Amino acid sequence: QVQLVESGGGLVQPGGSLRLSCAASGRTFSGYTRGWFRQAPGKEREFVAAISSGGFMTPYADSVKGRFTISGDNAKNSIYLQMNSLKPEDTAVYYCAARFGFEPRLRSTAYDYWGQGTQVTVSS
C-alpha cells in the first residue's frame, strides 16, 4: 500500500504563488505515474497535471498550462506542484494521486492511490 500526504496549501492573493508537496510512504514511486487533481465546491474533480515514470512526459490541463509545473523527486518519494500566477478560479481542494504504469493518465479513475487533499484558496 502507498500512503500519500499533501501539504503546502493555504490562502494566497491573486497573482501569488504556492508550492504543493506530496510525500509518499510504503512503496517506491519508481514505475509509477503520479498526478495532481483538484475539486472545487459543487464541481467535478478535474485533472491538473501528471508526470510519467522517469519524468519524460508531463501533461497539463489547458487551464494551468504555463502557470503550473509538476516535478518529482524519486529519492524522496515526493511530487510537487509549483503554482504561479494564481487566479481565483484555481481555488479548490488539491489531491495527489499515483498509479502503477509508465505513462500518465488524465482520468481520475485510472489512479489507485490518493492523498487526503490540501485546500488552496485564491482571494484578495
C-alpha positions in Angstrom: 0.0 0.0 0.0 1.0 3.6 -0.7 0.2 6.5 1.6 0.1 10.0 0.1 0.1 13.1 2.2 -0.3 16.6 0.6 1.0 19.8 2.1 1.6 23.4 1.1 -2.0 24.7 0.6 -3.3 27.9 2.1 -4.7 31.3 1.3 -2.9 33.4 -1.3 -3.8 36.6 -3.2 -4.4 36.6 -6.9 -1.1 36.6 -8.8 0.7 34.9 -6.0 2.4 31.5 -5.8 2.2 28.3 -3.8 4.1 25.1 -3.9 2.3 21.9 -3.1 4.1 18.8 -1.9 3.0 15.2 -1.8 5.1 12.7 0.2 4.6 9.0 -0.3 5.4 6.1 2.0 5.1 2.4 1.7 6.4 1.9 -1.8 8.9 3.5 -4.1 7.5 5.6 -6.9 9.7 4.0 -9.5 7.5 2.7 -12.2 4.5 4.8 -11.1 2.7 7.6 -12.8 1.9 10.5 -10.4 -0.5 13.3 -10.8 -2.5 16.2 -9.3 -6.2 16.7 -9.4 -8.5 19.4 -7.9 -12.1 19.7 -6.9 -14.0 22.9 -6.3 -17.2 23.1 -4.4 -20.1 21.8 -6.5 -17.8 20.8 -9.3 -16.5 17.5 -10.6 -12.9 16.5 -9.8 -10.6 17.6 -12.6 -7.2 16.8 -13.9 -4.4 19.3 -13.3 -1.1 17.7 -14.2 0.7 14.4 -14.2 4.3 13.1 -14.6 5.2 9.8 -16.1 7.6 7.3 -14.7 11.0 8.8 -15.4 9.6 12.3 -15.8 9.7 12.4 -19.6 6.0 13.2 -20.1 4.3 15.9 -18.1 0.8 16.7 -19.5 -1.1 19.7 -18.1 -4.7 20.8 -18.2 -5.1 23.7 -20.6 -6.3 25.9 -17.7 -3.0 25.7 -15.9 -0.5 25.3 -18.7 2.3 27.9 -18.5 1.5 28.7 -14.9 1.9 25.3 -13.0 4.8 23.0 -13.1 4.8 19.4 -11.8 8.0 17.7 -10.7 9.1 14.7 -8.8 11.9 13.5 -6.6 12.1 9.7 -6.5 14.8 9.8 -3.9 12.3 11.4 -1.5 9.3 9.6 -2.9 7.7 13.0 -3.4 6.0 15.0 -6.1 5.5 18.8 -6.3 3.2 21.3 -7.9 4.6 24.8 -8.3 1.7 27.1 -8.9 2.4 30.6 -10.2 0.1 33.5 -11.3 -2.7 32.0 -9.2 -6.3 33.0 -10.1 -9.5 32.8 -8.0 -10.7 30.0 -10.3 -7.8 27.9 -9.0 -9.5 27.7 -5.6 -10.1 24.0 -4.9 -9.0 21.1 -2.8 -5.9 19.7 -4.5 -5.2 15.9 -4.4 -2.2 14.0 -5.3 -2.6 10.5 -6.8 -0.5 7.6 -8.1 -0.9 4.6 -10.3 1.3 1.8 -11.4 2.3 2.4 -15.0 4.8 4.1 -17.2 2.6 6.6 -18.9 0.5 9.4 -17.4 -3.3 9.2 -17.4 -5.8 12.1 -17.3 -8.7 10.2 -15.9 -9.1 10.1 -12.1 -10.4 6.5 -12.3 -7.0 5.3 -13.6 -5.3 6.1 -10.3 -5.1 3.7 -7.4 -3.7 5.8 -4.5 -4.9 9.2 -3.3 -4.0 11.7 -0.6 -6.4 13.4 1.7 -6.2 16.7 -0.1 -5.0 20.2 0.7 -7.1 23.4 0.4 -5.9 26.2 -1.9 -7.8 29.4 -1.7 -7.0 32.3 -4.0 -8.7 35.5 -2.9 -7.9 39.2 -2.2 
